[in-house]
Amino acid sequence: MNIQRAKEISESPVMANVTWDGSAIYIQHVDETTEMARIYPLNQPEHEQEVPVRALVEH
């Protein structure tokens, strides 16, 4: 996924179907400088992590 699309998804009130490493995730924040996204799995909101935006997949 590209940075701009990830930012659009993170700022949108509409939930997008995005996965990381095969798991459905929610994008909390995108850092354009580092090209990293703060995410968490939909079924485990307590497991926040930073991952490369390019590793995210929109379905």
C-alpha positions as CSV (number, residue, x, y, z in Angstrom):
1,M,0.0,0.0,0.0
2,N,1.2,3.5,-0.6
3,I,1.6,6.2,2.1
4,Q,-1.2,8.4,0.8
5,R,-3.8,5.6,0.7
6,A,-2.8,4.5,4.2
7,K,-3.3,8.1,5.5
8,E,-6.7,8.3,3.8
9,I,-7.8,5.0,5.4
10,S,-6.5,6.1,8.9
11,E,-8.4,9.4,8.7
12,S,-11.6,8.0,7.3
13,P,-14.6,7.2,9.5
14,V,-15.4,4.3,7.2
15,M,-13.6,1.0,8.1
16,A,-11.5,-0.4,5.2
17,N,-10.7,-4.0,4.7
18,V,-6.9,-4.0,5.3
19,T,-4.6,-6.8,6.3
20,W,-1.1,-7.2,7.5
21,D,0.6,-10.6,7.5
22,G,-2.8,-12.2,6.9
23,S,-4.6,-10.6,9.8
24,A,-7.4,-7.9,9.5
25,I,-6.0,-4.7,11.1
26,Y,-7.0,-1.2,12.0
27,I,-4.6,1.7,11.0
28,Q,-4.3,4.2,13.8
29,H,-1.6,6.5,12.5
30,V,0.7,6.8,9.5
31,D,4.1,8.4,9.8
32,E,5.1,9.8,6.4
33,T,8.7,10.4,7.4
34,T,9.4,6.8,8.4
35,E,6.8,5.2,6.1
36,M,5.5,3.2,9.1
37,A,2.0,2.7,10.3
38,R,0.7,2.1,13.9
39,I,-1.8,-0.7,13.6
40,Y,-3.6,-3.3,15.7
41,P,-5.4,-6.5,14.8
42,L,-9.2,-6.1,14.9
43,N,-9.5,-9.0,17.3
44,Q,-6.7,-7.8,19.6
45,P,-6.8,-4.0,20.0
46,E,-4.3,-4.2,22.9
47,H,-1.6,-5.4,20.5
48,E,-0.5,-2.2,18.9
49,Q,2.6,-2.3,16.7
50,E,4.5,-0.3,14.1
51,V,4.8,-1.9,10.6
52,P,6.0,-0.7,7.2
53,V,3.1,0.8,5.2
54,R,4.3,-1.2,2.1
55,A,3.4,-4.4,4.0
56,L,-0.3,-3.5,4.3
57,V,-2.8,-4.9,1.8
58,E,-6.2,-3.4,1.0
59,H,-8.8,-5.9,-0.2
